[in-house]
Amino acid sequence: MSKQWLIKCIDVCRSFGKGKKKFLAVDHLNTTFYQGENVALLGSNGAGKTTLVEMIVGLNKPTTGKILFSFGKTKIDCSRNIGIQFQDSTYPPNISVKSVIDFVRRAYGSDITNEELSDMIDTFMIRDFYKRDTSGLSGGQTQRLNILLALIHRPKIVFLDELSTGLDITIRTQIKEFIKVYATKHSITIVLVSHDMNEVEYLTDRIVIMSKGKIIQDVNTHNIIKKFGSVEKYVTKFINH
């Protein structure tokens, strides 16, 4: 039985600058993301990972090539079926965490129940700052809010950028375990951009390694662990941290 594709990148390029200063951040890249197959997108800084994700989620446009979606043709269809958690997020001034969550819930027409949302707020340890202004949050608190907002509308695919940044070991493990169960229960495909190889091993089925805007490795996570003992032993051959 063939896998159901969600997103296809076909000969995608993204260039910046002009003339002699022009460079390809993403260079004729081809890949497909499938339903139920969680992917780790790895590579050194400047490999093109973030640029690729920004094009997929609509924050940037390919210079050439196509990105196709199986879940709709309009921007609204795509946004409703994609979840995004970036490290750097800013919120309007004088707005509470509760207001942000309520707004996102309404904007996406999320069918999450009050009880389910309450469980998520507790799992992500947001309850203590739930009614506080977002401008007063620490980096770790903002990270937890960003992750919750990426998942609240139960998208078909969610992009998680450095999931563990700013999180202490207890909440990191708790959130990681929650995401795995939640994604499986609601058929959410995870695309994880990460430097944490334990996170990659725990959450993903497939590893895509980029370098200079190209994909240089596309392998099965479980096969790599079986052959090399750990993901880290394998990826260090291709990535300079």
Accessible surface in RSA format (square Angstrom, percent):
REM  Atomic radii and reference values for relative SASA: ProtOr
REM  Chains: A
REM  Algorithm: Lee & Richards
REM  Probe-radius: 1.40
REM  Slices: 20
REM RES _ NUM      All-atoms   Total-Side   Main-Chain    Non-polar    All polar
REM                ABS   REL    ABS   REL    ABS   REL    ABS   REL    ABS   REL
RES MET A   1   242.18 125.4 154.30 102.1  87.88 209.2 131.45 111.8 110.73 146.7
RES SER A   2   104.05  87.9  77.28 103.1  26.77  61.7  52.91 112.7  51.14  71.7
RES LYS A   3   114.84  56.0  91.51  56.2  23.32  55.5  72.45  65.2  42.39  45.1
RES GLN A   4    95.33  53.3  86.08  62.9   9.25  22.0  36.08  76.8  59.25  44.9
RES TRP A   5    66.19  26.6  66.19  32.0   0.00   0.0  46.62  24.9  19.57  31.8
RES LEU A   6     4.63   2.6   4.63   3.3   0.00   0.0   4.63   3.3   0.00   0.0
RES ILE A   7     0.00   0.0   0.00   0.0   0.00   0.0   0.00   0.0   0.00   0.0
RES LYS A   8    67.92  33.1  67.92  41.7   0.00   0.0  20.42  18.4  47.50  50.6
RES CYS A   9     2.96   2.2   0.00   0.0   2.96   7.0   0.00   0.0   2.96   3.2
RES ILE A  10    72.29  41.1  71.74  53.4   0.54   1.3  71.74  51.7   0.54   1.5
RES ASP A  11    64.89  45.5  63.79  63.5   1.11   2.6  18.14  42.7  46.75  46.6
RES VAL A  12     0.00   0.0   0.00   0.0   0.00   0.0   0.00   0.0   0.00   0.0
RES CYS A  13     5.28   4.0   5.28   5.9   0.00   0.0   3.12   7.9   2.16   2.3
RES ARG A  14    51.97  21.8  51.97  26.5   0.00   0.0   0.00   0.0  51.97  31.5
RES SER A  15    15.63  13.2   8.38  11.2   7.26  16.7   0.70   1.5  14.93  20.9
RES PHE A  16    67.37  33.7  63.14  39.1   4.24  11.0  67.37  40.8   0.00   0.0
RES GLY A  17    50.63  62.4   0.00   N/A  50.63  62.4  27.53  75.5  23.10  51.7
RES LYS A  18   182.16  88.9 169.57 104.0  12.60  30.0 113.21 101.9  68.96  73.5
RES GLY A  19    65.67  81.0   0.00   N/A  65.67  81.0  45.28 124.3  20.40  45.7
RES LYS A  20   218.06 106.4 175.99 108.0  42.07 100.2 127.15 114.4  90.92  96.8
RES LYS A  21   176.53  86.1 158.72  97.4  17.81  42.4 108.95  98.1  67.58  72.0
RES LYS A  22   118.27  57.7  96.45  59.2  21.82  52.0  41.41  37.3  76.86  81.9
RES PHE A  23   117.00  58.5 109.95  68.1   7.06  18.4 117.00  70.9   0.00   0.0
RES LEU A  24    69.45  38.7  51.82  37.1  17.64  44.3  51.82  36.4  17.64  47.5
RES ALA A  25    11.95  11.0   7.42  11.5   4.53  10.3  11.47  16.2   0.47   1.3
RES VAL A  26     0.00   0.0   0.00   0.0   0.00   0.0   0.00   0.0   0.00   0.0
RES ASP A  27    24.66  17.3  24.07  24.0   0.59   1.4   0.30   0.7  24.36  24.3
RES HIS A  28    99.95  54.6  86.01  59.8  13.94  35.7  54.72  56.4  45.23  52.6
RES LEU A  29     3.45   1.9   0.10   0.1   3.35   8.4   3.45   2.4   0.00   0.0
RES ASN A  30    87.18  60.1  67.12  64.9  20.05  48.3  31.48  75.8  55.69  53.8
RES THR A  31    14.17  10.1   1.63   1.7  12.54  29.9  11.68  15.7   2.49   3.8
RES THR A  32    24.99  17.8  22.66  23.0   2.33   5.6   3.72   5.0  21.27  32.2
RES PHE A  33     1.40   0.7   1.40   0.9   0.00   0.0   1.40   0.9   0.00   0.0
RES TYR A  34    56.83  26.5  56.83  32.3   0.00   0.0  19.53  14.7  37.30  46.0
RES GLN A  35    84.33  47.2  70.65  51.6  13.68  32.6  14.18  30.2  70.15  53.2
RES GLY A  36    61.39  75.7   0.00   N/A  61.39  75.7  34.07  93.5  27.33  61.2
RES GLU A  37    29.20  16.8  28.44  21.5   0.76   1.8   8.55  16.5  20.65  16.9
RES ASN A  38    25.29  17.4  25.29  24.4   0.00   0.0   0.00   0.0  25.29  24.4
RES VAL A  39     0.00   0.0   0.00   0.0   0.00   0.0   0.00   0.0   0.00   0.0
RES ALA A  40     0.00   0.0   0.00   0.0   0.00   0.0   0.00   0.0   0.00   0.0
RES LEU A  41     1.34   0.7   1.34   1.0   0.00   0.0   1.34   0.9   0.00   0.0
RES LEU A  42     0.99   0.6   0.75   0.5   0.24   0.6   0.99   0.7   0.00   0.0
RES GLY A  43     2.24   2.8   0.00   N/A   2.24   2.8   0.10   0.3   2.14   4.8
RES SER A  44    33.13  28.0  30.95  41.3   2.18   5.0  25.56  54.4   7.58  10.6
RES ASN A  45   134.81  93.0 106.67 103.1  28.15  67.8  35.77  86.1  99.04  95.7
RES GLY A  46    76.95  94.9   0.00   N/A  76.95  94.9  42.14 115.6  34.81  78.0
RES ALA A  47     4.51   4.1   1.14   1.8   3.37   7.7   4.11   5.8   0.40   1.1
RES GLY A  48     7.96   9.8   0.00   N/A   7.96   9.8   5.65  15.5   2.32   5.2
RES LYS A  49    15.34   7.5  13.89   8.5   1.45   3.5   5.44   4.9   9.90  10.5
RES THR A  50    65.15  46.3  61.24  62.1   3.91   9.3  41.16  55.3  24.00  36.3
RES THR A  51    21.35  15.2  20.98  21.3   0.37   0.9   0.11   0.1  21.24  32.1
RES LEU A  52     0.34   0.2   0.34   0.2   0.00   0.0   0.34   0.2   0.00   0.0
RES VAL A  53     3.66   2.4   3.66   3.3   0.00   0.0   3.66   3.2   0.00   0.0
RES GLU A  54    50.16  28.8  50.16  37.9   0.00   0.0   2.30   4.4  47.86  39.1
RES MET A  55     7.39   3.8   0.00   0.0   7.39  17.6   0.00   0.0   7.39   9.8
RES ILE A  56     2.78   1.6   0.26   0.2   2.52   6.1   0.26   0.2   2.52   6.8
RES VAL A  57    22.85  15.0   0.05   0.0  22.81  55.0   1.28   1.1  21.57  58.5
RES GLY A  58    59.38  73.2   0.00   N/A  59.38  73.2  28.75  78.9  30.63  68.6
RES LEU A  59   113.87  63.4  80.30  57.4  33.57  84.4  84.37  59.3  29.50  79.4
RES ASN A  60    35.04  24.2  26.18  25.3   8.86  21.3   7.01  16.9  28.03  27.1
RES LYS A  61   146.82  71.6 145.38  89.2   1.44   3.4  90.02  81.0  56.80  60.5
RES PRO A  62    40.60  29.6  23.96  21.8  16.64  60.5  23.96  19.8  16.64 103.4
RES THR A  63    68.53  48.7  40.28  40.8  28.25  67.3  44.49  59.8  24.03  36.3
RES THR A  64    78.90  56.1  71.38  72.4   7.52  17.9  72.42  97.3   6.49   9.8
RES GLY A  65    36.91  45.5   0.00   N/A  36.91  45.5  10.43  28.6  26.48  59.3
RES LYS A  66   133.97  65.4 130.00  79.8   3.96   9.4  76.44  68.8  57.53  61.3
RES ILE A  67    27.06  15.4   7.12   5.3  19.94  48.1   7.12   5.1  19.94  54.1
RES LEU A  68    72.36  40.3  70.54  50.5   1.82   4.6  72.36  50.8   0.00   0.0
RES PHE A  69    51.08  25.6  31.20  19.3  19.88  51.7  31.20  18.9  19.88  56.9
RES SER A  70    46.31  39.1   9.99  13.3  36.32  83.7  12.07  25.7  34.24  48.0
RES PHE A  71    21.58  10.8   1.90   1.2  19.68  51.2  12.91   7.8   8.68  24.8
RES GLY A  72    23.65  29.2   0.00   N/A  23.65  29.2  16.69  45.8   6.95  15.6
RES LYS A  73   207.97 101.5 170.00 104.3  37.97  90.4 118.63 106.8  89.34  95.2
RES THR A  74    75.74  53.9  69.36  70.3   6.39  15.2  72.91  97.9   2.83   4.3
RES LYS A  75   172.97  84.4 162.81  99.9  10.16  24.2 120.23 108.2  52.73  56.2
RES ILE A  76   106.06  60.4 104.96  78.2   1.10   2.6 105.94  76.3   0.12   0.3
RES ASP A  77    51.86  36.3  50.52  50.3   1.34   3.2   4.38  10.3  47.48  47.3
RES CYS A  78    16.65  12.6  16.65  18.6   0.00   0.0  10.79  27.3   5.86   6.3
RES SER A  79    54.78  46.3  46.63  62.2   8.15  18.8  42.39  90.3  12.39  17.4
RES ARG A  80   129.74  54.5 121.55  62.0   8.19  19.5  28.93  39.5 100.81  61.1
RES ASN A  81    30.41  21.0  30.41  29.4   0.00   0.0   0.00   0.0  30.41  29.4
RES ILE A  82     5.62   3.2   4.42   3.3   1.20   2.9   4.42   3.2   1.20   3.2
RES GLY A  83     0.63   0.8   0.00   N/A   0.63   0.8   0.63   1.7   0.00   0.0
RES ILE A  84    61.15  34.8  40.59  30.2  20.56  49.5  40.59  29.2  20.56  55.8
RES GLN A  85     1.43   0.8   0.00   0.0   1.43   3.4   0.99   2.1   0.44   0.3
RES PHE A  86    39.12  19.6  37.01  22.9   2.11   5.5  37.01  22.4   2.11   6.0
RES GLN A  87    70.62  39.5  54.40  39.8  16.21  38.6  10.82  23.0  59.80  45.4
RES ASP A  88   137.02  96.0 111.80 111.3  25.22  59.6  40.48  95.3  96.54  96.3
RES SER A  89    42.98  36.3  21.33  28.5  21.64  49.9  15.03  32.0  27.95  39.2
RES THR A  90   134.18  95.4 107.11 108.6  27.07  64.5  77.81 104.5  56.37  85.2
RES TYR A  91    54.35  25.4  28.25  16.1  26.09  67.9  28.36  21.3  25.99  32.0
RES PRO A  92    82.69  60.3  74.33  67.8   8.36  30.4  81.30  67.1   1.39   8.6
RES PRO A  93   109.88  80.1  93.53  85.3  16.35  59.4  98.79  81.6  11.09  68.9
RES ASN A  94   137.29  94.7 105.58 102.0  31.71  76.3  29.22  70.3 108.07 104.5
RES ILE A  95    39.92  22.7  36.29  27.0   3.63   8.8  39.92  28.7   0.00   0.0
RES SER A  96    27.65  23.4  23.20  31.0   4.45  10.3  17.82  38.0   9.83  13.8
RES VAL A  97     0.00   0.0   0.00   0.0   0.00   0.0   0.00   0.0   0.00   0.0
RES LYS A  98    81.91  40.0  81.91  50.3   0.00   0.0  48.43  43.6  33.48  35.7
RES SER A  99    49.71  42.0  43.95  58.7   5.76  13.3  17.31  36.9  32.40  45.4
RES VAL A 100     7.87   5.2   7.06   6.4   0.81   2.0   7.87   6.8   0.00   0.0
RES ILE A 101     0.00   0.0   0.00   0.0   0.00   0.0   0.00   0.0   0.00   0.0
RES ASP A 102    31.16  21.8  30.28  30.1   0.88   2.1  10.03  23.6  21.13  21.1
RES PHE A 103   121.26  60.7 121.23  75.1   0.04   0.1 121.23  73.5   0.04   0.1
RES VAL A 104    21.81  14.3  21.52  19.5   0.29   0.7  21.81  18.9   0.00   0.0
RES ARG A 105    52.00  21.8  50.86  25.9   1.14   2.7  12.79  17.5  39.21  23.8
RES ARG A 106   168.09  70.6 143.88  73.3  24.21  57.7  78.22 106.9  89.87  54.5
RES ALA A 107    59.27  54.5  25.50  39.4  33.76  76.8  38.60  54.4  20.67  54.7
RES TYR A 108    68.71  32.1  53.86  30.6  14.85  38.6  22.07  16.6  46.64  57.5
RES GLY A 109    60.46  74.6   0.00   N/A  60.46  74.6  35.24  96.7  25.22  56.5
RES SER A 110    20.08  17.0   0.18   0.2  19.90  45.8   3.14   6.7  16.94  23.7
RES ASP A 111   109.37  76.6  86.01  85.6  23.36  55.2  46.38 109.2  62.99  62.8
RES ILE A 112     4.49   2.6   0.22   0.2   4.27  10.3   0.22   0.2   4.27  11.6
RES THR A 113    72.35  51.5  66.26  67.2   6.09  14.5  69.61  93.5   2.74   4.1
RES ASN A 114   110.18  76.0 100.87  97.5   9.31  22.4  33.62  80.9  76.56  74.0
RES GLU A 115   131.19  75.3 123.25  93.2   7.94  18.9  44.67  86.4  86.53  70.6
RES GLU A 116    54.98  31.6  52.33  39.6   2.65   6.3  30.82  59.6  24.16  19.7
RES LEU A 117     8.45   4.7   8.45   6.0   0.00   0.0   8.45   5.9   0.00   0.0
RES SER A 118    39.36  33.3  37.97  50.7   1.39   3.2  21.10  44.9  18.26  25.6
RES ASP A 119    79.88  56.0  77.54  77.2   2.34   5.5  22.92  53.9  56.96  56.8
RES MET A 120     3.22   1.7   3.22   2.1   0.00   0.0   3.19   2.7   0.02   0.0
RES ILE A 121     3.70   2.1   3.70   2.8   0.00   0.0   3.70   2.7   0.00   0.0
RES ASP A 122    72.39  50.7  60.64  60.4  11.75  27.8  29.10  68.5  43.30  43.2
RES THR A 123    28.44  20.2  25.36  25.7   3.08   7.3   8.71  11.7  19.73  29.8
RES PHE A 124     0.00   0.0   0.00   0.0   0.00   0.0   0.00   0.0   0.00   0.0
RES MET A 125    82.56  42.8  74.60  49.4   7.96  19.0  56.65  48.2  25.91  34.3
RES ILE A 126     0.00   0.0   0.00   0.0   0.00   0.0   0.00   0.0   0.00   0.0
RES ARG A 127   106.31  44.6  95.15  48.5  11.15  26.6  59.68  81.6  46.63  28.3
RES ASP A 128   138.27  96.9 106.68 106.2  31.59  74.7  34.79  81.9 103.48 103.2
RES PHE A 129     2.28   1.1   1.77   1.1   0.51   1.3   2.28   1.4   0.00   0.0
RES TYR A 130    27.97  13.1  27.79  15.8   0.18   0.5  15.81  11.9  12.17  15.0
RES LYS A 131   165.83  80.9 140.78  86.4  25.05  59.6  84.21  75.8  81.62  86.9
RES ARG A 132   104.37  43.8  99.92  50.9   4.45  10.6  52.42  71.6  51.94  31.5
RES ASP A 133    51.23  35.9  41.81  41.6   9.42  22.3  28.75  67.7  22.48  22.4
RES THR A 134    13.01   9.3   3.60   3.6   9.41  22.4   1.09   1.5  11.92  18.0
RES SER A 135    96.38  81.4  55.12  73.6  41.26  95.0  48.37 103.0  48.01  67.3
RES GLY A 136    48.80  60.2   0.00   N/A  48.80  60.2  32.95  90.4  15.85  35.5
RES LEU A 137    22.63  12.6   0.47   0.3  22.16  55.7   0.70   0.5  21.93  59.0
RES SER A 138    61.67  52.1  48.81  65.1  12.86  29.6  52.61 112.0   9.06  12.7
RES GLY A 139    59.42  73.3   0.00   N/A  59.42  73.3  40.01 109.8  19.41  43.5
RES GLY A 140    10.85  13.4   0.00   N/A  10.85  13.4   5.10  14.0   5.75  12.9
RES GLN A 141    34.67  19.4  34.54  25.2   0.14   0.3   2.68   5.7  32.00  24.3
RES THR A 142    26.28  18.7  26.28  26.6   0.00   0.0  17.39  23.4   8.89  13.4
RES GLN A 143     7.40   4.1   6.39   4.7   1.01   2.4   3.75   8.0   3.66   2.8
RES ARG A 144    36.65  15.4  36.65  18.7   0.00   0.0   0.00   0.0  36.65  22.2
RES LEU A 145     0.00   0.0   0.00   0.0   0.00   0.0   0.00   0.0   0.00   0.0
RES ASN A 146     5.78   4.0   2.87   2.8   2.90   7.0   4.38  10.5   1.39   1.3
RES ILE A 147     0.00   0.0   0.00   0.0   0.00   0.0   0.00   0.0   0.00   0.0
RES LEU A 148     0.00   0.0   0.00   0.0   0.00   0.0   0.00   0.0   0.00   0.0
RES LEU A 149    19.99  11.1  16.77  12.0   3.22   8.1  16.99  11.9   3.00   8.1
RES ALA A 150     2.41   2.2   0.00   0.0   2.41   5.5   2.39   3.4   0.02   0.1
RES LEU A 151     0.16   0.1   0.16   0.1   0.00   0.0   0.16   0.1   0.00   0.0
RES ILE A 152     0.00   0.0   0.00   0.0   0.00   0.0   0.00   0.0   0.00   0.0
RES HIS A 153    18.81  10.3   3.55   2.5  15.25  39.0   3.97   4.1  14.83  17.3
RES ARG A 154    53.30  22.4  34.37  17.5  18.93  45.1  15.95  21.8  37.36  22.6
RES PRO A 155     1.34   1.0   0.00   0.0   1.34   4.9   0.52   0.4   0.83   5.2
RES LYS A 156    90.75  44.3  88.87  54.5   1.88   4.5  38.48  34.6  52.27  55.7
RES ILE A 157     0.00   0.0   0.00   0.0   0.00   0.0   0.00   0.0   0.00   0.0
RES VAL A 158     0.00   0.0   0.00   0.0   0.00   0.0   0.00   0.0   0.00   0.0
RES PHE A 159     3.40   1.7   3.01   1.9   0.39   1.0   3.20   1.9   0.20   0.6
RES LEU A 160     0.57   0.3   0.00   0.0   0.57   1.4   0.40   0.3   0.18   0.5
RES ASP A 161    18.11  12.7  18.04  18.0   0.07   0.2   4.20   9.9  13.92  13.9
RES GLU A 162    25.43  14.6  24.71  18.7   0.71   1.7  11.87  22.9  13.56  11.1
RES LEU A 163     3.13   1.7   3.13   2.2   0.00   0.0   3.13   2.2   0.00   0.0
RES SER A 164    15.10  12.8  11.22  15.0   3.88   8.9  11.23  23.9   3.87   5.4
RES THR A 165    67.57  48.1  56.27  57.0  11.30  26.9  54.03  72.6  13.54  20.5
RES GLY A 166    57.62  71.1   0.00   N/A  57.62  71.1  31.57  86.6  26.05  58.3
RES LEU A 167     8.45   4.7   1.09   0.8   7.36  18.5   3.10   2.2   5.36  14.4
RES ASP A 168    93.95  65.8  80.67  80.3  13.28  31.4  46.09 108.5  47.87  47.7
RES ILE A 169   119.35  67.9 116.21  86.6   3.14   7.6 116.21  83.7   3.14   8.5
RES THR A 170    86.60  61.6  78.66  79.7   7.94  18.9  55.64  74.7  30.96  46.8
RES ILE A 171     3.25   1.8   3.25   2.4   0.00   0.0   3.25   2.3   0.00   0.0
RES ARG A 172    71.91  30.2  70.34  35.9   1.57   3.7   8.32  11.4  63.59  38.5
RES THR A 173    50.84  36.2  50.74  51.4   0.11   0.3  38.75  52.0  12.10  18.3
RES GLN A 174    59.64  33.4  55.06  40.2   4.58  10.9  24.24  51.6  35.41  26.9
RES ILE A 175     0.68   0.4   0.68   0.5   0.00   0.0   0.68   0.5   0.00   0.0
RES LYS A 176    32.87  16.0  32.86  20.2   0.01   0.0   4.76   4.3  28.11  29.9
RES GLU A 177    83.94  48.2  83.35  63.1   0.59   1.4  20.17  39.0  63.77  52.1
RES PHE A 178    41.26  20.6  33.69  20.9   7.57  19.7  40.38  24.5   0.88   2.5
RES ILE A 179     0.14   0.1   0.06   0.0   0.08   0.2   0.06   0.0   0.08   0.2
RES LYS A 180    83.82  40.9  82.13  50.4   1.69   4.0  50.79  45.7  33.03  35.2
RES VAL A 181   102.65  67.5  98.40  89.1   4.25  10.2 101.98  88.6   0.67   1.8
RES TYR A 182    15.70   7.3  13.23   7.5   2.47   6.4  15.68  11.8   0.02   0.0
RES ALA A 183     3.29   3.0   2.39   3.7   0.90   2.0   2.54   3.6   0.74   2.0
RES THR A 184   108.67  77.3  86.90  88.1  21.77  51.9  74.08  99.5  34.59  52.3
RES LYS A 185   145.52  71.0 111.39  68.3  34.13  81.3  76.68  69.0  68.85  73.3
RES HIS A 186    44.98  24.6  24.24  16.8  20.74  53.1  16.39  16.9  28.59  33.3
RES SER A 187    66.96  56.6  51.41  68.6  15.55  35.8  26.54  56.5  40.42  56.6
RES ILE A 188     5.93   3.4   0.00   0.0   5.93  14.3   0.30   0.2   5.63  15.3
RES THR A 189     0.00   0.0   0.00   0.0   0.00   0.0   0.00   0.0   0.00   0.0
RES ILE A 190     0.44   0.3   0.44   0.3   0.00   0.0   0.44   0.3   0.00   0.0
RES VAL A 191     0.00   0.0   0.00   0.0   0.00   0.0   0.00   0.0   0.00   0.0
RES LEU A 192     0.00   0.0   0.00   0.0   0.00   0.0   0.00   0.0   0.00   0.0
RES VAL A 193     7.54   5.0   7.54   6.8   0.00   0.0   7.54   6.6   0.00   0.0
RES SER A 194     4.18   3.5   0.42   0.6   3.76   8.7   0.02   0.0   4.17   5.8
RES HIS A 195    77.79  42.5  60.90  42.3  16.89  43.2  49.12  50.6  28.67  33.4
RES ASP A 196    39.22  27.5  30.96  30.8   8.27  19.5  21.07  49.6  18.15  18.1
RES MET A 197    15.20   7.9  11.03   7.3   4.17   9.9  11.05   9.4   4.15   5.5
RES ASN A 198   106.88  73.7 102.60  99.2   4.27  10.3  17.15  41.3  89.73  86.7
RES GLU A 199     0.86   0.5   0.86   0.7   0.00   0.0   0.00   0.0   0.86   0.7
RES VAL A 200     0.00   0.0   0.00   0.0   0.00   0.0   0.00   0.0   0.00   0.0
RES GLU A 201    49.99  28.7  39.11  29.6  10.88  25.9   7.02  13.6  42.97  35.1
RES TYR A 202    76.96  35.9  67.92  38.6   9.05  23.5  56.93  42.8  20.03  24.7
RES LEU A 203     4.35   2.4   0.28   0.2   4.06  10.2   1.67   1.2   2.68   7.2
RES THR A 204     2.25   1.6   0.00   0.0   2.25   5.4   0.22   0.3   2.03   3.1
RES ASP A 205    41.49  29.1  40.83  40.6   0.66   1.6  13.24  31.2  28.26  28.2
RES ARG A 206    22.86   9.6  22.86  11.7   0.00   0.0  13.44  18.4   9.43   5.7
RES ILE A 207     0.00   0.0   0.00   0.0   0.00   0.0   0.00   0.0   0.00   0.0
RES VAL A 208     1.85   1.2   1.85   1.7   0.00   0.0   1.85   1.6   0.00   0.0
RES ILE A 209     0.04   0.0   0.04   0.0   0.00   0.0   0.04   0.0   0.00   0.0
RES MET A 210     2.27   1.2   0.00   0.0   2.27   5.4   0.00   0.0   2.27   3.0
RES SER A 211    38.01  32.1  34.02  45.4   3.98   9.2   9.35  19.9  28.65  40.1
RES LYS A 212   174.20  85.0 158.67  97.4  15.52  37.0 108.56  97.7  65.64  69.9
RES GLY A 213     0.40   0.5   0.00   N/A   0.40   0.5   0.00   0.0   0.40   0.9
RES LYS A 214    97.56  47.6  96.99  59.5   0.57   1.4  67.40  60.7  30.16  32.1
RES ILE A 215    47.37  27.0  19.79  14.7  27.58  66.5  19.79  14.2  27.58  74.8
RES ILE A 216    70.14  39.9  47.66  35.5  22.48  54.2  55.11  39.7  15.03  40.8
RES GLN A 217    48.79  27.3  43.49  31.8   5.30  12.6   5.35  11.4  43.45  33.0
RES ASP A 218    73.47  51.5  43.67  43.5  29.80  70.5  21.67  51.0  51.79  51.7
RES VAL A 219    34.51  22.7  26.90  24.3   7.61  18.3  34.51  30.0   0.00   0.0
RES ASN A 220    62.64  43.2  53.68  51.9   8.96  21.6  14.84  35.7  47.79  46.2
RES THR A 221     0.00   0.0   0.00   0.0   0.00   0.0   0.00   0.0   0.00   0.0
RES HIS A 222    97.22  53.1  90.50  62.9   6.72  17.2  71.39  73.6  25.83  30.1
RES ASN A 223    94.12  64.9  90.06  87.0   4.07   9.8  22.13  53.3  72.00  69.6
RES ILE A 224    12.34   7.0  12.34   9.2   0.00   0.0  12.34   8.9   0.00   0.0
RES ILE A 225    52.04  29.6  48.88  36.4   3.15   7.6  48.88  35.2   3.15   8.6
RES LYS A 226   183.98  89.8 150.51  92.3  33.47  79.7 102.31  92.1  81.67  87.0
RES LYS A 227   163.96  80.0 128.56  78.9  35.40  84.3  81.43  73.3  82.53  87.9
RES PHE A 228    58.44  29.2  44.87  27.8  13.57  35.3  51.66  31.3   6.79  19.4
RES GLY A 229    53.60  66.1   0.00   N/A  53.60  66.1  29.29  80.4  24.31  54.4
RES SER A 230    26.34  22.3  26.34  35.2   0.00   0.0  23.45  49.9   2.89   4.1
RES VAL A 231     0.00   0.0   0.00   0.0   0.00   0.0   0.00   0.0   0.00   0.0
RES GLU A 232    94.36  54.2  94.36  71.4   0.00   0.0  17.41  33.7  76.96  62.8
RES LYS A 233   137.21  66.9 122.16  75.0  15.05  35.8  77.23  69.5  59.98  63.9
RES TYR A 234    12.54   5.9  12.54   7.1   0.00   0.0   8.00   6.0   4.53   5.6
RES VAL A 235     0.00   0.0   0.00   0.0   0.00   0.0   0.00   0.0   0.00   0.0
RES THR A 236    67.04  47.7  49.22  49.9  17.82  42.5  36.64  49.2  30.40  46.0
RES LYS A 237   128.66  62.8  89.11  54.7  39.56  94.2  68.09  61.3  60.57  64.5
RES PHE A 238    64.82  32.4  40.06  24.8  24.75  64.4  47.40  28.7  17.42  49.8
RES ILE A 239     7.47   4.3   2.89   2.2   4.59  11.1   2.89   2.1   4.59  12.4
RES ASN A 240   131.18  90.5 117.36 113.4  13.82  33.3  32.11  77.3  99.06  95.7
RES HIS A 241   130.07  71.1  58.07  40.4  72.01 184.2  81.41  83.9  48.66  56.6
END  Absolute sums over single chains surface
CHAIN  1 A    12483.3       9863.1       2620.1       6699.3       5784.0
END  Absolute sums over all chains
TOTAL         12483.3       9863.1       2620.1       6699.3       5784.0
